Structure formats: structure tokens, C-alpha cells
Amino acid sequence: MTVMEATRLGREALLVTLMVGGPALIAIMVVGTVVSLFQAVTQVHEATLTFLPKLLVISLVLALASGWMARELVNFGERCFRQIPEASR
């Protein structure tokens, strides 16, 4: 395996990680911002107020996107395994 191939594989791994984790992270950031604004406006600073909405949103996002996430990870894994014979040359 050349340096260029290793670099390409590393870049592809990072992109797959961002694609798979991105929707959940974005949803959590949006909910966290909305809850923080609500807490700032109402001056209610309850720890459970931030935890429960985030838990519900992350559960919903993972339930809806888990099939797509699994497909992306399996496709990346298959591409990596297909390159093993070429890498050993």
C-alpha cells in the first residue's frame, strides 16, 4: 500500500465518520441551543431540562437513520476488505 492509498483510505474513513455521526451531532446541537435559549429567557436552570430533550432527539434520530448508517458503515468495510489483496502486493 502506497502512501497515497493510505491517505485516501484515511480521508475516506474520516468522511464516513462525519456522514454517519453528523446528523446525530447536528440534532443534539440544535436541541441544546434551543433549550439553552429557553433557560436563558425563563431563568430556569434545571439539569434535567437539558438532558431529556437531547435523549429523546438522539433516540429519534438514531431510530430513523440507523439503517442508512449501517449501510454506509458496511459499504466502507466492504471497500476496505476488497483492498486487502491489493495492499499486500
ROTILO-846665 format. One record per residue: z, y, x of N, C-alpha, C, O in turn; residue number from 0. Coordinates in steps of 0.2 Angstrom, whole numbers, plus 2048, in hexadecimal, padded with zeros to 3 digits. Example, Ala and Ser with C-alpha at 12.3 -4.5 7.8 and 13.67 -1.06 7.14 Angstrom:
// ROTILO-846665
827  7E4  842  827  7EA  83E  827  7F0  842  82A  7EF  847  0
823  7F5  840  824  7FB  844  827  800  840  828  806  843  1
// end
This chain:
// ROTILO-846665
800  7FA  804  800  800  800  800  806  805  804  807  809  0
7FB  80B  803  7FB  811  807  800  816  805  803  815  7FF  1
800  81B  808  805  820  806  802  824  800  806  826  7FC  2
7FC  824  800  7F9  828  7FA  7FA  823  7F3  7FC  826  7EE  3
7FA  81D  7F4  7FB  818  7EE  803  819  7EC  804  819  7E6  4
807  819  7F1  80E  819  7F0  810  820  7ED  814  820  7E8  5
80D  825  7EF  80E  82C  7EC  80B  82C  7E5  80F  82F  7E0  6
806  829  7E3  803  829  7DD  807  825  7D8  809  827  7D2  7
80A  81F  7DB  80E  81B  7D7  815  81F  7D5  818  81F  7D0  8
818  822  7DA  81E  826  7D9  81D  82C  7D4  821  82D  7D0  9
817  82F  7D4  815  835  7D0  815  832  7C9  817  835  7C4  10
811  82C  7C8  810  829  7C2  817  827  7BF  818  828  7B9  11
81C  824  7C3  822  822  7C1  826  829  7BE  829  828  7B9  12
826  82E  7C1  829  834  7BF  826  837  7B8  82A  839  7B4  13
820  836  7B8  81C  839  7B2  81E  834  7AC  820  837  7A6  14
81F  82E  7AD  821  829  7A7  828  82A  7A6  82A  82A  7A0  15
82C  82C  7AB  833  82D  7A9  834  834  7A5  838  834  7A0  16
830  839  7A7  830  83F  7A3  82D  83E  79C  830  841  797  17
828  83A  79B  825  839  794  82A  835  790  82B  836  78A  18
82D  830  793  832  82C  78F  838  82F  78D  83B  82F  788  19
83B  833  792  841  836  791  841  83D  78E  846  840  78B  20
83B  840  78F  83A  847  78C  83C  848  785  83F  84D  784  21
839  845  780  83B  846  779  842  846  778  844  84A  774  22
846  841  77A  84D  841  779  850  847  77C  855  84A  779  23
84F  849  782  852  84E  786  850  855  782  855  859  781  24
84A  856  780  848  85C  77C  84C  85D  776  84F  862  774  25
84D  857  772  850  857  76C  858  859  76D  85A  85D  769  26
85B  856  772  862  857  773  863  85F  775  867  862  773  27
85E  861  779  85F  868  77B  85E  86D  775  862  872  775  28
859  86C  771  859  870  76B  85F  86F  766  861  875  764  29
861  869  765  867  869  761  86D  86C  765  871  86F  761  30
86E  86B  76B  873  86F  76F  873  876  76E  878  879  76D  31
86D  879  76F  86C  880  76E  86E  883  767  871  888  766  32
86C  87F  762  86D  881  75B  875  881  75A  877  885  757  33
878  87B  75C  87F  87B  75B  883  880  75F  888  883  75C  34
881  882  765  884  887  769  883  88E  765  888  892  765  35
87D  88F  763  87D  895  75F  881  896  759  884  89B  758  36
881  890  755  886  890  750  88D  891  752  891  895  74E  37
88F  88E  757  896  88F  759  897  896  75C  89D  899  75A  38
893  899  75F  893  8A0  761  894  8A5  75B  898  8A9  75B  39
890  8A3  756  890  8A8  750  896  8A7  74C  899  8AC  74A  40
898  8A1  74B  89E  8A0  747  8A5  89F  74B  8AA  89F  748  41
8A4  89F  751  8AA  89F  755  8AE  899  754  8B4  899  755  42
8AB  893  752  8AE  88D  751  8AC  889  757  8A6  887  759  43
8B1  887  75B  8B0  883  762  8B3  87D  761  8B9  87B  764  44
8B0  878  75E  8B3  871  75D  8AE  86D  761  8A8  86D  760  45
8B1  868  765  8AD  864  769  8A9  85F  765  8A4  85D  767  46
8AC  85C  760  8A8  858  75C  8A2  85B  758  89E  857  756  47
8A2  861  758  89D  864  754  896  864  758  891  864  756  48
897  864  75F  891  863  763  88F  85B  764  889  85A  765  49
894  857  764  893  850  765  88F  84D  760  88A  849  761  50
891  84D  75A  88E  84A  754  887  84B  753  883  847  752  51
885  852  752  87E  853  751  879  850  757  874  84E  756  52
87C  851  75D  878  84E  763  877  846  762  872  844  763  53
87D  843  760  87D  83C  75F  878  83A  75A  874  835  75B  54
878  83D  754  873  83C  74F  86C  83D  751  868  839  74F  55
86B  843  754  864  844  756  861  83F  75B  85B  83D  75B  56
865  83E  760  863  839  765  862  832  762  85D  82E  764  57
866  830  75E  865  82A  75A  85E  82A  756  85B  825  756  58
85D  82F  753  857  830  74F  851  830  753  84C  82C  752  59
851  833  759  84B  834  75D  84A  82D  761  844  82B  761  60
84F  82A  763  84E  823  766  84C  81E  761  848  81A  763  61
84E  81E  75B  84C  81A  756  844  81B  754  841  816  753  62
842  821  754  83B  822  752  837  821  758  831  81F  757  63
839  823  75E  834  822  764  835  81C  768  832  81C  76D  64
83A  818  766  83B  812  76B  835  80D  76C  834  80B  771  65
831  80D  767  82B  808  768  826  80B  76D  823  808  771  66
825  812  76C  820  815  770  823  815  778  820  814  77C  67
82A  816  778  82D  816  77F  82C  810  782  82B  80F  788  68
82D  80A  77E  82D  804  781  826  802  783  825  7FF  788  69
821  804  77F  81A  803  781  818  807  788  815  804  78C  70
81A  80D  788  819  810  78E  81C  80D  795  819  80C  79A  71
822  80B  794  826  808  799  822  801  79B  822  7FF  7A1  72
820  7FD  796  81D  7F7  797  816  7F8  79B  815  7F4  79F  73
813  7FD  798  80C  7FE  79B  80D  800  7A3  809  7FE  7A7  74
812  804  7A4  813  806  7AB  815  800  7AF  813  7FF  7B5  75
819  7FC  7AD  81B  7F6  7B0  815  7F1  7B1  815  7EE  7B7  76
811  7F0  7AD  80B  7EC  7AD  807  7EF  7B3  804  7EB  7B7  77
806  7F5  7B3  801  7F9  7B8  804  7F7  7BF  801  7F6  7C4  78
80B  7F8  7BF  80E  7F7  7C6  80D  7F0  7C8  80C  7EE  7CE  79
80E  7EB  7C4  80E  7E4  7C6  807  7E2  7C7  805  7DE  7CC  80
802  7E5  7C4  7FB  7E4  7C6  7F9  7E6  7CD  7F4  7E4  7D0  81
7FD  7EB  7CF  7FB  7EE  7D6  7FF  7EA  7DC  7FD  7EC  7E1  82
803  7E5  7DA  806  7E1  7DF  802  7DE  7E4  802  7DE  7EA  83
7FD  7DA  7E1  7F8  7D7  7E6  7F4  7DB  7EA  7F3  7DA  7F0  84
7F2  7E1  7E8  7EF  7E6  7EC  7F4  7E9  7F1  7F1  7EB  7F7  85
7FA  7EA  7F0  7FF  7ED  7F4  800  7E8  7FA  802  7EB  800  86
800  7E2  7F9  801  7DD  7FF  7FC  7DC  804  7FD  7D9  809  87
7F6  7DF  802  7F1  7DE  807  7F1  7E3  80D  7ED  7E3  812  88
// end
